[in-house]
Amino acid sequence: MTSGQHPPAAGSDDEERLPSITEQMAEQLGGWRGLVESSVPIAVFVVCNVIWDLSVALIAAVSVAVGIAVVRLLQRRPIRHAVNGLFGIGIGALLAWRTGEERDFYLPGILYGIGYGLALLGSVVIRQPLVGWIWSVLAAGGRSEWRADPVLIRTFNRLTVLWGVVWLLKVGVQAGFYLASMETALGVSRLLLGYPPYAVLLAITIWVVRRVNRERHDSGPVLAASN
């Protein structure tokens, strides 16, 4: 392709192939049902732990998580989000049961969040921003032409730093409650700082990348097509 032709991956064709912002967000979050189902076991644990004790809370949370997965399976609906939630609930429940500490129910999520935040920031240091690669897999059909575009590389670097900082901040809040043995506050913060920040970050990412792609297309070709 000559320099006077428009690249197919960076222009309007790419925009037409991409689902809308709301469709992409719904897919990643599992829709409203996915949001509710992922939060219910945590909410059940928090309430049962306040009213009764750790054993009842663990049994109730795990039972609800299993029930959600079974219902989805019987309805022949995707169970990816339910299985992920069940896995996380199961590890936290096992840890809390073994230690007898309510707060340990939330420890796997805290450790996961710390690891994820550090991985995001580390990927920028080695010039392989994770948000860019995640975008390639989830929204660009596996294509990674952005690696040859300095504008998109800078964009994904900044977005990855934003994700990493927000992730570490929200995990820091939960870690503070964990160290202070404030189980109820920890459970509430887990609910409030779970999907809401993720949804905001996802919306910002989709909006920014689509805007940059439009601006690049409007200003003329920047990339040559790969062979």
Secondary structure as GFF3:
##gff-version 3
##sequence-region A 1 227
A	DSSP	alpha_helix	12	17	.	.	.	ID=ss1
A	DSSP	alpha_helix	21	29	.	.	.	ID=ss2
A	DSSP	alpha_helix	31	51	.	.	.	ID=ss3
A	DSSP	alpha_helix	54	74	.	.	.	ID=ss4
A	DSSP	alpha_helix	80	99	.	.	.	ID=ss5
A	DSSP	three_ten_helix	102	106	.	.	.	ID=ss6
A	DSSP	alpha_helix	107	125	.	.	.	ID=ss7
A	DSSP	alpha_helix	130	138	.	.	.	ID=ss8
A	DSSP	three_ten_helix	145	148	.	.	.	ID=ss9
A	DSSP	alpha_helix	150	179	.	.	.	ID=ss10
A	DSSP	alpha_helix	183	192	.	.	.	ID=ss11
A	DSSP	alpha_helix	195	218	.	.	.	ID=ss12
###
